[in-house]
């Protein structure tokens, strides 16, 4: 991917003051287990998480020392660039129906408008304050533990969450609130697959040549494969098989690997929001 750092206006950096209580030093090595089990069961398995090593210090947003690295700061700039480009794309698609928001960066845990959240929850969107929440450590897990490295794999995760923001603005999130039951044919799965398709819509826009020169994010050869691997890596069936050795479709909340790849590909190849009606997938 080709991108340039911006002014970080699309991120709210809470890394220096995350959470209402510390859960210890979360090492990425144990995060996969907690991610898988938390996604599947809804229970936090923080006791399975290990510790991390010290890093160079800078000053955080709270005025307290913030441990960081040049690599992490580059990742902050990357999140900001993708968020800015994704929001520009949705402004073109939706006009004044789209309302810009921010990605809240945190470490370990945070008190969000949707309640207390921990890194083991993974990236999430909070409808109450219309913000995306992200612990940057997830990207290392995505690469090292889930087998989906690369910038575009990370961009897929970010733009998937912005897809949830779009759904909230359009009133689609209420479908899950009305029927929160899990399962492969559930409204929850439909919502997640549509967010995958919406992420693909952004990918389609980013694949247009000349966007980098115009100040936007532009894809390069091989980027699409990274995102497709990421979609396949976090399907319910794969995560369930990794954690318990068996697949339970009645507990699906995000869709199978094949479904997630299919719906991301729909948006990526078509660029057409009308192709993203996953709620009608049973009739397609």
N, C-alpha and C positions, 0 to 999 in steps of 0.2 A: 504494500500500500504506500501511496505517496501522500504525505500530509505535512503541514507546518504548524508549529506551536502558535497558540493564540494568546488571549489575555486572561484565560481561565475564568471567563465570565459564565461558563456553563457548568462549573463545578462549585460546590460548597465544601470546603476542606475542613472536615471535623476529625482528622486523624490525631490531632493533639489533644482532643477532649472528648473522646468517644465513650459512650456508655454511661450508665448510672452507677455501675460497679464493674471492676475489672474481673476478668475470668482467667487471669494468669496470662503468661506469654504464649500466644497461640503460634505454634510452629506449623508450617504448611505440610509437614510430613504426615501428621495425623489428621489433617482436615478432611481428606477424602472420606474416611470412615464416618465421621460425624455428618458430613454433607449427605451421603447416601442414606444413612439411617434417619436423619432428620427429615429429609424430603419424603421418605416413604412412610414413616410412622408419625411425624409431627412432634416428636420428642427430641429435645436437645441432648446430645451425647458428648458434652464438653469434657467429661472425665477422660475421654479417649484422646484428647488433644495434647500435643507435646509443647515444648518450649522452643524459643528462637534465640539466636545470638544477637549481640549488641551491634549497632550500626552507628555511623557518624551522626553528630547532632547538628540540627538547625533549630530555628524557632517556629513553633506551631502557631495556629490561629488563636490559641488561648493565651499565648505569651509564655507558655511552658515549653521546655526543651522537647523537640520532636526528633525522634530517631528516624533517619531516612538515608537514602543513597541517591547518587545521580541517576541510576537506573529507575528508581521509583519515581523520581521527579519527572523523568521522561514519560513514564507511564501516566502520570497525572496530566501532562500536556496532551498525551494521546487520547485519553478519555475526553478531555475538553474538546479536542479537534473533532472527534467522531460525534460527540453530542451536538456540537454546533452544526455540523454538516447534516446530521439526521434531522435536526429541527428545521434547518433551511429547506430540506426536502419536503417535510410535512407541511410547511407553510405554503410551498408551491402546490401541493396536492389538495390541501384543505382550505386554503385562504384564511379568512379571519376566524374560521372555526377552530384553528389550532392556537393553542396558548403555550408559550415557551415555559420551560421549567429547568431544573438543575439536577445534576448527579451529586448526591451527598456521599463523600468519601469518608470512611471510618475504619477503625481497627478494632478487632476483638468484639465489641458490642456497642450498641447505641440505643438511646431512647428516641424512637421515631414517633411520628404522629399516629402510627398504627400499633404502637406498643413497643416494649423492649425487644430488641432483636440482637442476635449474636452472629458472628461470622459463619458459624455452621449452617445458618439458614441459607447462605448463598445470596447472590444478587437478588433484589426484589424491588417492586414498585409499590408505593403506598398511596392508595387513592385518596386518603384523608388530606394529605398535604400536596398531592400530585407531584411527588419527587421520586427519583430513582435512588436506591441505596446500594452501595458497592464497597466491599472490602477488596483492595487490590490483590491480596493474597490468593483470591479465587483464580486469578489468571495463571498463577504458577501451578495450581492444582489442575486446571484445565489442560495445561501443557504436559506436566510431568506424570500425573496420575491418571488422567482421563484420555491421554493420547491425542490431544487436539491443540498443537502449538500454532503460533503465527498471529500476526496482527489482525487479520480478518476474522479469525476464530474469536478473538477478543472483541472485535467490533460487532460480530454477530450477537454476542451476549449483551452488549450495551444497547444495540438497536432493538433487540427483542424486548428489553424492558421499556424502551420508548414506545414500542408497539402497544404495551399495556397502557401507557399514558394516552395514546390515541384512542384506544378502546374506552377508557374512562371518559374522555371528552365527548365521545360519540354516544355514550350511554349503554355501551355493550357490556360493561363489567357487571351491571345489575343482573344479567342473566345467570351468572354464577352465584350471586348473592341470593337469588330467589331459589336456586337449587344447587346447594354446595356439595352434594353427594359425589364421591369419586367414581371411577369406572371408565372403561375405554370408550363408552358412548356418552360420557357426561358433558355437561356444560363447561366444566373446568378444563377438560381436555380440548374441547372446541376453542376455548378462549386462548389456550396456550399455543395451539396450532395456528390460529389466526395471527398471534403475535410473531410466530416464526415466519409466516408469510409476509407480514409487515416489515420484518427485518430484511427479508428478501427484496421487498420493494426498494428499500434504501440501497441495497447492494446493486440493484439494477441501475439506479440513478448514478451510483458511484462508479459504475463500469463505463460510463460515457467519457470518451477521451476529451481532453482539454479542460477538465474540471480543476485539475491541480493548478494550472496556470491562472485560472480564474479565482483561486483562493480556496477551492474545495478539496475534499478527499477524493482520490482517484485510485481505482483498483489496478493491479498489475497481474500479469499472467500467473496462474496458480493460486491466486487469492480465493477464488470461489471454492476450490477444493478444500481449503482450510476451514471455511465455514461449514461446508457439508460434513466434514469430519467432526466438527464440534457438535452439530445437530445430532449426528448419530451417536456421539459419545454420551449424551445426557438424556437419552430416551429412557422412559420408565422401565422398560424390559431389561435394558442393559444394567441400569443401576440396581434393580432388584436382584438380577442374577449375580452381580458382583457382591452384594451384601448378604444374600441368603441362599444363593444357588438355585432359586426357583423364581418363576414369573407369575405374578398374580394380577391379571388384567382388571379384576374388580377393584383394585386399589390404584389404578392409574390416575394420575392428576395432570400429566403433561403430554402424554402420548408416547407411542413406541418410537424407537430409533427410526424405523422406516417411515412412519408418519411425519416425524419432525423434518426429516430430509425432504420428503415429498412436498410439504407445505412451504418450507423455505425455498425450494427450487421453483415452486409456482410463482412466488413473488419475484425471485431473481430473474427468471427467464421472461416473464410477461410484463413486469412493471405496471400491471393493471390491478388496482384495488378491488375491482369486481371479481377477480379470481381468488380472493382471500376470504370468501364466505364459508368458513369451516363449519359454521352451525348448520349448514345445509349439506354437509359432506355425505350424509347417509343417502341422499337422493342423487348424488353426482356419479 
